[in-house]
Amino acid sequence: MRKVNWRLVIVGFVLIVMAIGFFVGMGSMAGRSNDAVSMMRTVGTVSGVIGALGAVMALFGFIGKRSA
């Protein structure tokens, strides 16, 4: 039986929430940017990477480690 690593699960979900918050927050500022398209491409890339990292951490946390 495997034991869930709750630290990884929680950190993964926090990273996902932070990525979504960053994307939405920067999206509200895009109207004031000189080049909104380029800025949102960069923001989307960064948010996607952080969100994917959070998803992988949560997945590995749910998989857990073997209990002795």
C-alpha positions in Angstrom: 0.0 0.0 0.0 1.2 3.5 -0.8 1.1 6.5 1.6 -0.1 9.8 0.2 2.5 12.6 0.5 0.2 15.4 1.6 3.0 18.1 1.5 3.5 17.6 -2.3 -0.3 17.5 -2.9 -0.8 20.8 -1.0 2.1 22.5 -2.6 1.0 21.3 -6.0 -2.5 22.8 -5.6 -1.1 26.0 -4.2 1.1 26.4 -7.3 -1.9 25.7 -9.6 -3.9 28.4 -7.8 -1.0 30.8 -7.9 -0.6 30.2 -11.7 -4.3 30.9 -12.3 -4.2 34.0 -10.1 -1.1 35.3 -11.9 -2.7 34.8 -15.3 -5.9 36.5 -14.3 -4.1 39.3 -12.5 -1.8 40.0 -15.5 -4.8 39.7 -17.9 -6.5 42.6 -16.1 -3.3 44.7 -16.7 -2.9 43.8 -20.3 -5.0 46.7 -21.5 -2.4 49.2 -20.2 0.5 47.5 -21.9 2.1 48.8 -25.0 2.2 45.2 -26.5 -0.6 43.3 -24.9 -0.3 40.3 -27.2 3.4 39.7 -26.4 2.9 40.2 -22.7 0.0 37.7 -22.6 2.1 35.2 -24.5 4.8 35.4 -21.9 2.3 35.4 -19.0 0.6 32.3 -20.5 3.8 30.5 -20.9 4.9 31.2 -17.4 1.5 30.3 -16.0 1.4 27.1 -18.0 4.8 26.0 -16.8 4.0 26.7 -13.1 0.6 25.1 -13.4 2.1 22.0 -15.0 4.7 21.8 -12.3 2.0 22.0 -9.7 0.0 19.3 -11.4 3.0 17.0 -11.5 3.8 17.6 -7.9 0.2 16.9 -6.9 0.2 13.8 -9.0 3.4 12.5 -7.4 2.0 13.4 -4.0 -1.1 11.3 -4.7 0.9 8.4 -5.9 2.9 8.7 -2.7 5.7 6.4 -1.4 5.7 2.8 -0.4 5.0 2.2 3.3 7.2 -0.3 5.0 
